[in-house]
Amino acid sequence: MPLKWVLHWQPNAGSTVNSQILSEVSQCVESINGLKQGRWKATLTLYKPHTRGIYASFSFHFIIFLIVKLHNYPTPPPLPEPSLAAEFPRDFQGVSVPEQPNKYYFIIRGQRIVLEADSSIQTIMEKLQSYKTRIALNIDGFQYQLGDFQLRVGKVSPTHSENLRGIVMEVEYLPISSMEKARQIMGEFLEIWQEAVSKRSLPGQFMHIEPNFAEYGLADHYTSQHTAVQYAIVMAQVIATVQAVQSVRN
């Protein structure tokens, strides 16, 4: 599949994300001849255990067991022993992306694990009730065509709320799926984009944080799992930005 970079809007110190910035960014895409094609959505979820201790540890391992067995993973991911309750993940992230509507991705950043599951795993988790949703975010925006690139710009808001929490942008280069081969042209495109945005004197900029995909067992050939890992990082950055703003206000 084509390669993507996922970026988030980082406001300047003392400023916040607002709908005016989102509108300006969308206009900026159209100003460089981006052709609007349709809507774009994704969901990000942070899960926390209902209980602590050995029960939560076994519940977590049971979920991973189901994912591994149902998807015939050749080698299970390296997980802590169920008896070591203090070492099991205190939280993990779930991601759904529009290009894979029947799939759901789990990311355990602390142990550098990414797993692809059937979307029905969410129903199983609800029935087990061992993990609860702590934070659920929706990304909703538009997709634009720009030559060999596709840009997607969307607002980040809590589920069942319109409150703006962040702005996310996907940059997809359609001809290439090799991250190494596309690195230069993606970087050049991003420079052009940042220059166009800077002309609007907005209080912030888009940031791209590239994970070490090899740590997650991912190769150079791009997949939806690469996208999921990037979204996990973006989610952490959005949450950190919101918390920083709230701490200043308090």
C-alpha beads as a LAMMPS data file, in Angstrom:
LAMMPS data file: protein, C-alpha beads

250 atoms
249 bonds

1 atom types
1 bond types

-500.0 500.0 xlo xhi
-500.0 500.0 ylo yhi
-500.0 500.0 zlo zhi

Masses

1 110.0

Atoms # bond

1 1 1 0.000 0.000 0.000
2 1 1 1.115 3.631 -0.467
3 1 1 3.281 5.214 2.177
4 1 1 1.891 7.719 4.697
5 1 1 3.206 10.237 7.156
6 1 1 0.832 11.205 9.965
7 1 1 1.349 14.663 11.447
8 1 1 -0.271 16.561 14.307
9 1 1 -0.702 20.286 14.893
10 1 1 1.592 21.547 17.643
11 1 1 0.413 24.955 18.910
12 1 1 2.916 27.542 20.009
13 1 1 3.459 28.035 23.732
14 1 1 0.540 29.944 25.211
15 1 1 -1.805 29.227 22.288
16 1 1 -4.478 26.578 21.729
17 1 1 -5.996 24.696 18.820
18 1 1 -9.201 26.201 17.494
19 1 1 -11.606 25.937 14.573
20 1 1 -10.109 29.002 12.888
21 1 1 -6.746 27.230 12.555
22 1 1 -8.495 24.176 11.117
23 1 1 -10.290 26.360 8.574
24 1 1 -7.051 28.124 7.609
25 1 1 -5.250 24.798 7.153
26 1 1 -8.049 23.475 4.921
27 1 1 -7.931 26.642 2.842
28 1 1 -4.165 26.252 2.586
29 1 1 -4.588 22.797 1.003
30 1 1 -6.985 24.234 -1.567
31 1 1 -4.629 27.164 -2.244
32 1 1 -1.939 24.747 -3.485
33 1 1 -4.500 23.141 -5.831
34 1 1 -5.659 20.366 -3.562
35 1 1 -8.871 18.869 -4.977
36 1 1 -11.390 17.962 -2.274
37 1 1 -12.598 14.379 -2.772
38 1 1 -14.687 13.389 0.219
39 1 1 -14.807 12.843 3.953
40 1 1 -12.235 10.992 6.015
41 1 1 -12.619 9.429 9.465
42 1 1 -10.569 7.420 11.956
43 1 1 -10.914 6.498 15.634
44 1 1 -8.355 6.358 18.433
45 1 1 -8.982 4.737 21.820
46 1 1 -6.948 4.490 25.008
47 1 1 -7.806 1.411 27.090
48 1 1 -7.253 1.004 30.824
49 1 1 -7.793 -2.132 32.957
50 1 1 -10.975 -2.321 35.054
51 1 1 -9.022 -4.043 37.797
52 1 1 -5.419 -4.317 38.845
53 1 1 -3.323 -7.270 39.828
54 1 1 -3.279 -10.815 38.547
55 1 1 -6.843 -10.813 37.119
56 1 1 -6.120 -7.850 34.864
57 1 1 -2.872 -9.474 33.774
58 1 1 -4.596 -12.721 32.760
59 1 1 -7.389 -10.781 31.011
60 1 1 -4.841 -8.905 28.950
61 1 1 -3.056 -12.113 27.968
62 1 1 -6.358 -13.743 27.036
63 1 1 -7.143 -10.881 24.634
64 1 1 -3.726 -11.200 23.019
65 1 1 -4.170 -14.973 22.829
66 1 1 -7.419 -14.510 20.879
67 1 1 -5.795 -12.073 18.458
68 1 1 -2.800 -14.335 17.826
69 1 1 -4.912 -17.478 17.343
70 1 1 -7.593 -15.899 15.182
71 1 1 -5.045 -14.306 12.852
72 1 1 -2.509 -17.127 12.690
73 1 1 0.464 -15.011 13.700
74 1 1 3.604 -17.056 12.911
75 1 1 5.244 -16.060 16.188
76 1 1 3.435 -14.569 19.196
77 1 1 4.627 -11.148 20.365
78 1 1 7.003 -11.076 23.348
79 1 1 4.796 -10.513 26.392
80 1 1 5.522 -10.537 30.127
81 1 1 4.600 -13.631 32.131
82 1 1 0.981 -13.539 33.389
83 1 1 2.265 -14.034 36.935
84 1 1 4.197 -10.784 36.751
85 1 1 1.187 -8.551 37.307
86 1 1 3.318 -5.479 37.823
87 1 1 4.753 -5.819 34.312
88 1 1 1.620 -6.131 32.206
89 1 1 0.642 -3.016 30.212
90 1 1 -1.290 -0.476 32.258
91 1 1 -2.839 0.805 29.067
92 1 1 -2.783 0.253 25.333
93 1 1 -4.227 1.960 22.298
94 1 1 -6.719 0.867 19.706
95 1 1 -6.882 2.356 16.207
96 1 1 -9.299 1.969 13.310
97 1 1 -8.408 3.384 9.907
98 1 1 -10.724 3.854 6.893
99 1 1 -8.605 1.844 4.455
100 1 1 -9.128 -1.264 6.613
101 1 1 -12.754 -1.020 7.858
102 1 1 -12.858 -4.668 8.970
103 1 1 -9.646 -4.478 10.986
104 1 1 -8.708 -3.082 14.376
105 1 1 -5.174 -2.386 15.559
106 1 1 -3.740 -2.636 19.059
107 1 1 -0.554 -0.787 19.950
108 1 1 1.360 -1.391 23.187
109 1 1 3.939 1.353 23.002
110 1 1 5.850 0.407 26.146
111 1 1 6.733 -2.980 24.692
112 1 1 6.761 -1.904 21.029
113 1 1 3.988 -4.271 19.962
114 1 1 1.435 -3.740 17.201
115 1 1 -1.238 -6.326 16.411
116 1 1 -3.872 -6.493 13.684
117 1 1 -7.220 -7.969 14.690
118 1 1 -10.680 -8.392 13.244
119 1 1 -12.925 -5.468 14.142
120 1 1 -15.124 -7.892 16.126
121 1 1 -12.429 -7.956 18.845
122 1 1 -13.986 -4.745 20.186
123 1 1 -17.226 -6.605 20.922
124 1 1 -15.287 -9.363 22.669
125 1 1 -13.519 -6.805 24.845
126 1 1 -16.825 -5.208 25.814
127 1 1 -18.186 -8.589 26.908
128 1 1 -15.066 -9.450 28.894
129 1 1 -15.254 -6.066 30.670
130 1 1 -11.635 -6.408 31.720
131 1 1 -10.587 -3.213 29.971
132 1 1 -12.472 0.045 29.788
133 1 1 -12.203 2.977 27.417
134 1 1 -10.436 5.813 29.175
135 1 1 -10.220 8.188 26.210
136 1 1 -11.946 7.855 22.836
137 1 1 -11.171 10.284 20.040
138 1 1 -12.625 10.697 16.575
139 1 1 -10.813 12.203 13.619
140 1 1 -13.160 13.746 11.093
141 1 1 -12.162 15.741 8.048
142 1 1 -11.655 15.781 4.303
143 1 1 -9.428 14.105 1.750
144 1 1 -7.678 16.052 -1.011
145 1 1 -5.905 14.961 -4.190
146 1 1 -2.725 16.800 -5.110
147 1 1 -0.932 15.116 -8.017
148 1 1 0.656 11.911 -6.727
149 1 1 -0.164 12.919 -3.150
150 1 1 -3.278 12.574 -1.076
151 1 1 -3.728 14.877 1.904
152 1 1 -6.226 14.287 4.669
153 1 1 -6.908 17.010 7.214
154 1 1 -9.229 16.471 10.140
155 1 1 -10.177 17.660 13.584
156 1 1 -9.631 15.519 16.669
157 1 1 -12.542 15.542 19.108
158 1 1 -13.840 13.287 21.889
159 1 1 -16.504 10.749 20.969
160 1 1 -20.014 12.229 21.367
161 1 1 -18.576 15.748 21.486
162 1 1 -17.677 18.486 19.026
163 1 1 -14.985 20.014 21.244
164 1 1 -11.821 20.445 19.197
165 1 1 -8.811 18.758 20.800
166 1 1 -6.332 18.738 17.935
167 1 1 -5.709 18.672 14.190
168 1 1 -4.238 15.721 12.298
169 1 1 -2.955 15.514 8.748
170 1 1 -2.080 12.469 6.651
171 1 1 0.312 12.851 3.731
172 1 1 0.153 9.839 1.408
173 1 1 2.457 9.328 -1.575
174 1 1 0.675 6.985 -3.967
175 1 1 3.472 5.648 -6.253
176 1 1 5.781 4.198 -3.555
177 1 1 5.385 1.813 -0.601
178 1 1 9.056 1.781 0.454
179 1 1 9.683 4.172 3.329
180 1 1 13.352 4.576 2.505
181 1 1 12.764 5.305 -1.188
182 1 1 10.023 7.823 -0.442
183 1 1 11.830 9.608 2.386
184 1 1 13.401 12.348 0.244
185 1 1 10.309 13.232 -1.768
186 1 1 8.128 13.177 1.355
187 1 1 10.562 15.511 3.069
188 1 1 10.588 17.874 0.095
189 1 1 6.811 17.920 -0.056
190 1 1 6.604 18.635 3.655
191 1 1 8.965 21.604 3.251
192 1 1 6.700 23.040 0.523
193 1 1 3.667 22.478 2.722
194 1 1 5.225 24.078 5.811
195 1 1 6.208 27.109 3.735
196 1 1 2.622 27.482 2.473
197 1 1 1.246 27.238 6.024
198 1 1 3.822 29.687 7.404
199 1 1 2.513 32.422 5.077
200 1 1 -0.701 32.426 7.097
201 1 1 1.162 33.236 10.334
202 1 1 -0.689 30.617 12.350
203 1 1 0.326 30.058 15.998
204 1 1 1.889 26.612 15.557
205 1 1 2.984 24.078 12.988
206 1 1 2.500 20.485 11.889
207 1 1 4.930 18.048 13.490
208 1 1 6.029 14.677 12.109
209 1 1 7.470 12.200 14.592
210 1 1 8.726 9.112 12.775
211 1 1 8.729 6.003 14.956
212 1 1 11.457 3.392 14.836
213 1 1 9.264 0.879 13.018
214 1 1 11.897 -1.841 13.302
215 1 1 11.318 -1.855 17.072
216 1 1 7.741 -2.948 16.313
217 1 1 8.939 -5.688 13.972
218 1 1 7.806 -3.754 10.889
219 1 1 9.810 -3.805 7.660
220 1 1 10.473 -1.074 5.082
221 1 1 7.416 -2.041 3.007
222 1 1 4.542 0.094 4.277
223 1 1 1.404 -1.475 5.793
224 1 1 -1.620 -0.379 7.798
225 1 1 0.252 -1.422 10.929
226 1 1 2.731 1.374 10.212
227 1 1 -0.221 3.774 10.092
228 1 1 -1.571 2.463 13.404
229 1 1 1.778 2.985 15.152
230 1 1 1.932 6.566 13.894
231 1 1 -1.588 7.248 15.150
232 1 1 -0.683 5.887 18.574
233 1 1 2.096 8.468 18.783
234 1 1 -0.176 11.238 17.498
235 1 1 -2.804 10.339 20.104
236 1 1 -0.215 10.580 22.878
237 1 1 0.906 13.978 21.585
238 1 1 -2.656 15.331 21.381
239 1 1 -3.415 14.183 24.929
240 1 1 -0.158 15.693 26.210
241 1 1 -0.936 19.030 24.516
242 1 1 -4.448 19.167 26.012
243 1 1 -3.111 18.327 29.478
244 1 1 -0.409 21.004 29.174
245 1 1 -2.994 23.655 28.293
246 1 1 -5.249 22.592 31.183
247 1 1 -2.364 22.720 33.661
248 1 1 -1.541 26.286 32.587
249 1 1 -5.167 27.342 33.024
250 1 1 -5.287 25.778 36.491

Bonds

1 1 1 2
2 1 2 3
3 1 3 4
4 1 4 5
5 1 5 6
6 1 6 7
7 1 7 8
8 1 8 9
9 1 9 10
10 1 10 11
11 1 11 12
12 1 12 13
13 1 13 14
14 1 14 15
15 1 15 16
16 1 16 17
17 1 17 18
18 1 18 19
19 1 19 20
20 1 20 21
21 1 21 22
22 1 22 23
23 1 23 24
24 1 24 25
25 1 25 26
26 1 26 27
27 1 27 28
28 1 28 29
29 1 29 30
30 1 30 31
31 1 31 32
32 1 32 33
33 1 33 34
34 1 34 35
35 1 35 36
36 1 36 37
37 1 37 38
38 1 38 39
39 1 39 40
40 1 40 41
41 1 41 42
42 1 42 43
43 1 43 44
44 1 44 45
45 1 45 46
46 1 46 47
47 1 47 48
48 1 48 49
49 1 49 50
50 1 50 51
51 1 51 52
52 1 52 53
53 1 53 54
54 1 54 55
55 1 55 56
56 1 56 57
57 1 57 58
58 1 58 59
59 1 59 60
60 1 60 61
61 1 61 62
62 1 62 63
63 1 63 64
64 1 64 65
65 1 65 66
66 1 66 67
67 1 67 68
68 1 68 69
69 1 69 70
70 1 70 71
71 1 71 72
72 1 72 73
73 1 73 74
74 1 74 75
75 1 75 76
76 1 76 77
77 1 77 78
78 1 78 79
79 1 79 80
80 1 80 81
81 1 81 82
82 1 82 83
83 1 83 84
84 1 84 85
85 1 85 86
86 1 86 87
87 1 87 88
88 1 88 89
89 1 89 90
90 1 90 91
91 1 91 92
92 1 92 93
93 1 93 94
94 1 94 95
95 1 95 96
96 1 96 97
97 1 97 98
98 1 98 99
99 1 99 100
100 1 100 101
101 1 101 102
102 1 102 103
103 1 103 104
104 1 104 105
105 1 105 106
106 1 106 107
107 1 107 108
108 1 108 109
109 1 109 110
110 1 110 111
111 1 111 112
112 1 112 113
113 1 113 114
114 1 114 115
115 1 115 116
116 1 116 117
117 1 117 118
118 1 118 119
119 1 119 120
120 1 120 121
121 1 121 122
122 1 122 123
123 1 123 124
124 1 124 125
125 1 125 126
126 1 126 127
127 1 127 128
128 1 128 129
129 1 129 130
130 1 130 131
131 1 131 132
132 1 132 133
133 1 133 134
134 1 134 135
135 1 135 136
136 1 136 137
137 1 137 138
138 1 138 139
139 1 139 140
140 1 140 141
141 1 141 142
142 1 142 143
143 1 143 144
144 1 144 145
145 1 145 146
146 1 146 147
147 1 147 148
148 1 148 149
149 1 149 150
150 1 150 151
151 1 151 152
152 1 152 153
153 1 153 154
154 1 154 155
155 1 155 156
156 1 156 157
157 1 157 158
158 1 158 159
159 1 159 160
160 1 160 161
161 1 161 162
162 1 162 163
163 1 163 164
164 1 164 165
165 1 165 166
166 1 166 167
167 1 167 168
168 1 168 169
169 1 169 170
170 1 170 171
171 1 171 172
172 1 172 173
173 1 173 174
174 1 174 175
175 1 175 176
176 1 176 177
177 1 177 178
178 1 178 179
179 1 179 180
180 1 180 181
181 1 181 182
182 1 182 183
183 1 183 184
184 1 184 185
185 1 185 186
186 1 186 187
187 1 187 188
188 1 188 189
189 1 189 190
190 1 190 191
191 1 191 192
192 1 192 193
193 1 193 194
194 1 194 195
195 1 195 196
196 1 196 197
197 1 197 198
198 1 198 199
199 1 199 200
200 1 200 201
201 1 201 202
202 1 202 203
203 1 203 204
204 1 204 205
205 1 205 206
206 1 206 207
207 1 207 208
208 1 208 209
209 1 209 210
210 1 210 211
211 1 211 212
212 1 212 213
213 1 213 214
214 1 214 215
215 1 215 216
216 1 216 217
217 1 217 218
218 1 218 219
219 1 219 220
220 1 220 221
221 1 221 222
222 1 222 223
223 1 223 224
224 1 224 225
225 1 225 226
226 1 226 227
227 1 227 228
228 1 228 229
229 1 229 230
230 1 230 231
231 1 231 232
232 1 232 233
233 1 233 234
234 1 234 235
235 1 235 236
236 1 236 237
237 1 237 238
238 1 238 239
239 1 239 240
240 1 240 241
241 1 241 242
242 1 242 243
243 1 243 244
244 1 244 245
245 1 245 246
246 1 246 247
247 1 247 248
248 1 248 249
249 1 249 250
